[in-house]
Amino acid sequence: MTARAVRAPGPDDLDRAWRAVSAELEPTPLVPSGLAPGALLKLETFQPTGAFKVRGALAAVAALPDGVPAVTASAGNHGLGMGYAAAKSGADVTVVVSTRASRAKVDRIGTYPVRLVQHGLTYDEAEAHAMTMPGHYVSPYNDPAVIAGQGTIGRELDDQAAGPLTVVAPVGGGGLLAGLCLWARERGDVRVVGVESAVSRGVSASVAAGGVVEVEVGETFADGLPGNLEPGSVTPGIIGGAAALTSVTDGQIRTALRWLFREHGLVAEGAGAAGVAAVLAGQVEVTGRPVVVISGRNITIPTFIDAIREN
């Protein structure tokens, strides 16, 4: 895959994204938790699409030139967000997913006014195909408007939580973490921590290498986390030096899913519970109050039941 020229977002992008997102979405709840002293959970599971990625999608569609169609690839939640944005704006949107994408997410994407294309066995193959299609390609993570859109979580935290804060979020392609880092520059009293899957550490490897490198990607039920980064992705450059990175196993994520369901009555998908998994495992150094982003709830009932079943 050839590297695209993508610029890193700045404060103006965050301002534009905030206008687009706040016009359509209510702030998601921030609730106290016994996870750690003073802990708070930011419940992106309450988004209309069930996940945070609707933020970046709304920002990206708002940034499209008039009449230009959008095409994107998705493991599911970004596609749902783009579908929601298409329904709100009337934009022409095509979503490409792999043939192994979550059935729950694919079925829901199909309820929105988008062209839905299934291609390839992996997200990487779906993404490569999407980039060959006509229109403006909107990456789920390597896009200035998308990154800024995810950073609007921070703008809501400005009104919801006094600092200092340690904000913990899952990491796949790094769009959410990069957006939080963009916001944290403005705030000044926020430490950001990203949590990858132990079987897919593309962001941390790329940060360490000073540029995007390919890593081996293993199997995980947390389908929003695995995959290699697009060549030239701007997310490692934004994250490097601005956030700490750690990783969790599927077993630790399952423990976190059980904990969220038992203690809060919350259903989360695997990626959505990654931050809780890291805190429960003692892998997060906290400054001030910990805020853990529960990023999504879109998981099939059989997968969720299997995940929380005690062995």
C-alpha positions in Angstrom: 0.0 0.0 0.0 1.4 3.4 -1.0 1.7 6.0 1.7 -0.8 8.9 1.3 0.0 12.5 2.2 -2.0 13.1 5.3 -1.5 16.2 7.5 -1.6 16.1 11.3 -4.5 17.9 12.9 -4.1 21.1 14.9 -6.2 23.2 17.2 -8.3 24.6 14.4 -9.3 21.1 13.4 -10.4 20.4 17.0 -12.5 23.6 17.0 -14.2 22.6 13.7 -14.8 19.1 14.9 -16.3 20.3 18.1 -18.8 22.5 16.2 -19.8 19.5 14.0 -20.1 17.0 16.8 -21.7 19.1 19.5 -24.4 20.1 16.9 -25.5 16.5 16.6 -24.6 14.6 19.8 -25.3 15.1 23.4 -22.4 14.7 25.8 -22.0 11.1 26.9 -22.2 10.3 30.7 -19.2 10.4 33.0 -20.0 8.2 36.0 -18.1 7.4 39.2 -16.6 3.9 39.6 -15.0 1.8 42.2 -12.4 0.7 39.6 -9.7 2.9 41.4 -9.7 5.8 43.9 -11.7 8.7 42.3 -12.2 6.8 39.0 -14.6 7.9 36.4 -16.0 6.0 33.4 -16.7 7.9 30.1 -19.5 6.0 28.6 -19.2 6.2 24.8 -21.5 3.1 24.8 -24.3 5.7 25.0 -23.6 7.1 21.6 -26.5 6.5 19.1 -24.3 4.1 17.2 -23.0 2.4 20.3 -19.4 3.6 20.0 -17.2 6.7 20.0 -16.3 6.6 16.3 -19.5 8.5 15.4 -17.6 11.6 16.5 -14.8 11.3 14.0 -17.3 10.3 11.3 -19.4 13.4 11.8 -16.3 15.6 11.8 -15.0 14.0 8.6 -18.3 14.2 6.7 -18.7 17.9 7.8 -15.2 18.5 6.3 -16.0 17.0 2.9 -16.0 19.4 -0.1 -19.5 19.9 -1.5 -20.6 17.0 -3.7 -17.5 14.8 -3.1 -18.4 11.2 -2.1 -16.8 9.5 0.9 -15.4 6.0 0.9 -14.0 4.3 4.0 -13.0 0.9 5.4 -14.1 -0.2 8.8 -14.0 -3.1 11.4 -17.5 -2.0 12.2 -17.8 1.0 14.5 -16.4 3.5 12.1 -18.7 2.3 9.4 -21.6 2.7 11.8 -20.5 6.3 12.5 -20.1 7.1 8.8 -23.6 5.6 8.2 -25.0 7.8 10.9 -23.2 10.9 9.5 -24.6 10.0 6.0 -28.1 9.8 7.4 -27.8 13.2 9.1 -26.1 15.0 6.2 -27.2 13.3 3.1 -23.6 12.6 2.1 -22.7 9.9 -0.5 -20.9 7.3 1.6 -19.4 3.8 0.7 -18.3 1.5 3.6 -15.9 -1.4 2.9 -15.7 -4.2 5.5 -14.0 -7.5 5.5 -15.9 -10.8 5.2 -15.0 -11.5 8.8 -16.2 -8.2 10.3 -18.5 -8.5 13.3 -21.9 -9.6 12.0 -23.7 -7.4 14.6 -21.9 -4.3 13.3 -22.2 -5.2 9.6 -26.0 -5.8 9.9 -26.4 -2.4 11.6 -24.3 -0.6 9.0 -26.7 -1.9 6.4 -29.6 -0.1 8.1 -28.0 3.3 7.1 -28.1 5.0 3.7 -24.6 3.8 2.6 -23.2 1.5 -0.1 -21.9 -1.5 1.9 -19.1 -3.6 0.2 -17.5 -6.7 1.8 -14.0 -7.5 0.6 -11.1 -9.5 1.9 -10.6 -11.7 4.9 -9.0 -8.9 7.1 -9.4 -5.3 7.8 -6.1 -4.6 6.1 -7.4 -6.1 2.8 -10.7 -4.2 3.1 -8.8 -1.0 3.6 -6.5 -1.6 0.6 -9.6 -2.2 -1.5 -11.4 0.9 -0.2 -8.4 3.1 -1.2 -8.8 2.0 -4.8 -12.4 3.2 -5.0 -13.5 6.6 -6.3 -14.2 9.4 -3.8 -12.4 10.9 -0.8 -11.0 8.2 1.4 -11.8 8.7 5.1 -9.5 6.6 7.3 -10.9 5.4 10.6 -7.8 6.8 12.2 -5.4 8.4 9.7 -7.4 11.5 8.9 -7.1 15.0 10.6 -10.9 15.5 10.9 -11.4 12.0 12.3 -8.7 12.4 14.8 -10.0 15.8 15.9 -13.5 14.4 16.1 -12.4 11.7 18.5 -10.7 14.5 20.5 -14.1 16.0 21.2 -14.4 13.5 24.1 -11.9 15.8 25.8 -13.9 18.9 25.1 -16.8 17.2 27.0 -14.4 16.3 29.8 -13.5 20.0 30.2 -17.0 20.5 31.5 -17.4 17.2 33.3 -14.1 16.7 35.3 -11.7 19.0 37.0 -8.0 18.0 36.8 -5.5 16.7 37.0 -6.7 13.6 35.1 -5.2 10.4 33.7 -7.4 9.5 30.7 -7.1 5.8 29.6 -8.4 4.7 26.2 -8.1 1.7 23.8 -5.7 1.8 20.8 -6.2 0.2 17.4 -5.1 2.5 14.7 -4.6 5.3 17.2 -7.2 7.8 16.1 -8.9 8.0 19.5 -5.6 8.3 21.4 -4.2 10.8 19.0 -7.4 12.9 19.4 -7.1 12.8 23.1 -3.4 13.9 22.9 -4.5 16.8 20.6 -6.9 17.9 23.3 -4.5 17.3 26.2 -2.1 19.8 24.7 -4.7 22.5 25.3 -5.6 21.3 28.8 -2.2 20.9 30.3 -3.2 18.8 33.4 -4.0 15.6 31.6 -1.9 12.4 31.2 -3.0 10.1 28.4 -2.6 6.3 28.4 -3.3 4.0 25.5 -4.1 0.3 25.7 -3.4 -2.0 22.8 -4.2 -5.7 22.4 -1.1 -7.8 23.3 -1.4 -9.6 19.9 -1.5 -6.4 17.8 0.9 -3.6 18.9 1.3 -1.6 15.7 1.1 1.8 17.3 3.7 1.2 20.1 6.1 -0.5 17.6 5.7 2.5 15.2 6.2 5.0 18.0 9.4 3.1 19.1 10.7 3.0 15.5 9.9 6.6 14.7 7.7 5.7 11.8 5.1 3.1 10.8 6.3 -0.4 10.8 4.5 -3.7 10.2 3.9 -6.1 13.0 2.6 -9.6 13.3 -1.1 -9.5 14.2 -2.7 -12.4 16.2 -6.2 -13.5 16.8 -8.4 -11.7 19.4 -12.1 -11.4 20.0 -11.6 -7.7 20.6 -12.2 -7.0 16.9 -11.7 -3.2 17.2 -8.1 -3.5 18.2 -6.0 -5.6 15.7 -4.5 -4.6 12.4 -1.5 -2.9 11.0 -1.3 0.8 10.4 -1.6 2.5 7.0 1.9 3.4 5.7 2.7 7.0 6.7 -0.1 7.2 9.3 0.2 10.4 11.3 -1.1 8.8 14.6 2.2 7.5 15.9 3.8 10.9 15.5 1.0 12.6 17.5 1.1 9.9 20.2 4.8 9.5 20.6 6.0 11.5 23.6 2.5 12.6 24.4 1.0 9.3 25.7 2.0 6.2 27.6 1.3 2.8 26.0 0.5 -0.6 27.4 -1.2 -3.7 26.3 -3.7 -6.3 27.6 -4.5 -10.0 26.8 -7.8 -11.4 25.8 -8.0 -13.0 29.3 -7.6 -9.6 31.0 -10.2 -8.1 28.7 -12.7 -10.9 29.6 -12.1 -10.1 33.3 -12.8 -6.4 32.6 -16.0 -7.3 30.7 -17.2 -9.3 33.7 -16.3 -6.5 36.1 -18.2 -3.9 34.1 -21.3 -6.1 33.9 -21.1 -7.1 37.5 -20.3 -3.7 39.0 -22.1 -1.3 36.6 -24.5 -3.4 34.6 -22.7 -2.3 31.5 -22.3 -4.2 28.2 -19.1 -3.4 26.4 -17.3 -4.9 23.4 -13.8 -6.2 23.8 -12.0 -3.1 22.7 -14.3 -1.0 24.9 -13.1 -2.7 28.0 -9.4 -2.5 27.3 -8.8 0.5 29.5 -10.6 -1.1 32.4 -8.5 -4.3 31.8 -5.3 -2.3 32.1 -6.4 -0.5 35.3 -7.5 -3.8 36.9 -4.2 -5.4 36.0 -2.3 -2.6 37.7 -0.7 -1.4 34.4 -1.7 2.2 34.5 0.2 4.9 36.5 -2.3 7.4 37.6 -1.9 11.1 38.1 -5.0 12.7 39.6 -8.3 11.1 38.8 -8.4 8.2 36.3 -10.9 8.6 33.5 -11.4 5.4 31.5 -13.1 5.6 28.1 -15.5 2.7 27.6 -15.4 3.1 23.8 -18.2 0.8 22.5 -20.9 -1.8 23.2 -21.3 -3.4 19.8 -20.8 -7.1 20.5 -23.0 -10.1 19.6 -24.9 -11.7 22.4 -23.2 -15.1 22.0 -19.7 -13.5 22.0 -20.5 -11.4 25.1 -22.0 -14.4 27.0 -18.9 -16.5 26.1 -16.6 -13.6 27.2 -18.1 -13.1 30.6 -18.6 -16.8 31.4 -16.6 -17.9 34.4 -14.2 -20.7 33.6 
